[in-house]
Amino acid sequence: MWNALRSLKPLGLHFRRQVPLGRYYADFACFHPKLVIEVDGWTHDDLEYDAARDAFMRSEGFTVLRVTNDDVRFHRDDVVREVLRAAGRL
């Protein structure tokens, strides 16, 4: 996922990894536009924590896009299109 996000830099999207936001960490964040990408694995099952984290990030003005590890692994082009859509680049 990191390589795919880095490839978007020429489009003006500069992502950082493991970005602290308040008491939480975003897997990937782009500050312009305010976009957070969360990659969830099959063991990721703390829905209450995720909801609180997403609510906080949204309250800070971020759009939160959640994708699964399988999406990244098997449908990376689709994920990149979703990132571009969420960033207003499509």
C-alpha positions as CSV (number, residue, x, y, z in Angstrom):
1,M,0.0,0.0,0.0
2,W,2.8,2.4,0.9
3,N,4.3,2.1,-2.6
4,A,0.9,2.7,-4.2
5,L,0.3,5.8,-2.1
6,R,3.8,7.1,-2.8
7,S,3.1,6.9,-6.5
8,L,0.4,9.5,-6.1
9,K,2.9,12.2,-5.1
10,P,3.0,13.7,-8.6
11,L,-0.7,14.2,-8.3
12,G,-0.1,16.4,-5.2
13,L,-0.9,13.7,-2.7
14,H,1.8,13.3,-0.1
15,F,1.0,10.5,2.4
16,R,2.8,9.8,5.6
17,R,2.8,6.5,7.5
18,Q,1.8,5.9,11.1
19,V,0.8,9.5,11.7
20,P,-0.1,10.6,15.3
21,L,-3.5,12.3,15.4
22,G,-4.5,13.1,18.9
23,R,-4.2,10.0,21.0
24,Y,-4.6,7.8,17.9
25,Y,-2.3,6.8,14.9
26,A,-3.5,6.8,11.3
27,D,-2.0,4.0,9.1
28,F,-1.6,6.6,6.3
29,A,-2.5,10.3,6.3
30,C,-2.4,13.0,3.7
31,F,-2.9,16.5,5.1
32,H,-4.0,18.1,1.8
33,P,-6.6,17.0,1.4
34,K,-7.3,15.8,4.9
35,L,-7.5,12.1,4.2
36,V,-6.7,9.0,6.4
37,I,-6.4,5.5,5.0
38,E,-6.8,2.6,7.5
39,V,-5.8,-0.9,6.4
40,D,-7.6,-3.5,8.4
41,G,-6.6,-7.2,8.7
42,W,-8.8,-10.2,9.5
43,T,-7.8,-10.0,13.2
44,H,-8.9,-6.4,13.3
45,D,-12.1,-6.7,15.3
46,D,-12.3,-3.8,17.9
47,L,-15.2,-2.0,16.3
48,E,-15.8,0.2,19.2
49,Y,-12.2,1.5,19.3
50,D,-12.3,2.0,15.5
51,A,-15.6,3.9,15.7
52,A,-14.1,6.2,18.4
53,R,-10.9,6.8,16.4
54,D,-12.8,7.4,13.2
55,A,-15.1,9.9,14.9
56,F,-12.1,11.8,16.4
57,M,-10.4,11.9,13.0
58,R,-13.6,13.1,11.3
59,S,-14.0,15.8,14.0
60,E,-10.5,17.0,13.1
61,G,-11.7,17.4,9.5
62,F,-10.3,14.2,8.0
63,T,-12.1,11.8,5.7
64,V,-11.4,8.2,6.8
65,L,-11.2,5.5,4.1
66,R,-11.0,1.9,5.4
67,V,-9.8,-0.9,3.3
68,T,-8.9,-4.5,4.0
69,N,-5.6,-6.2,3.7
70,D,-7.2,-8.4,1.0
71,D,-8.3,-5.4,-0.9
72,V,-4.8,-4.0,-0.9
73,R,-3.3,-7.4,-1.8
74,F,-5.7,-8.5,-4.5
75,H,-7.4,-5.3,-5.7
76,R,-4.8,-2.6,-5.3
77,D,-5.8,-0.7,-8.4
78,D,-9.4,-0.4,-7.1
79,V,-8.1,0.8,-3.7
80,V,-6.0,3.5,-5.5
81,R,-9.1,4.6,-7.4
82,E,-11.0,4.9,-4.1
83,V,-8.2,6.9,-2.6
84,L,-8.2,9.2,-5.7
85,R,-12.0,9.6,-5.4
86,A,-11.8,10.4,-1.7
87,A,-9.1,12.9,-2.4
88,G,-11.2,14.6,-5.1
89,R,-8.7,13.7,-7.8
90,L,-11.2,11.6,-9.9
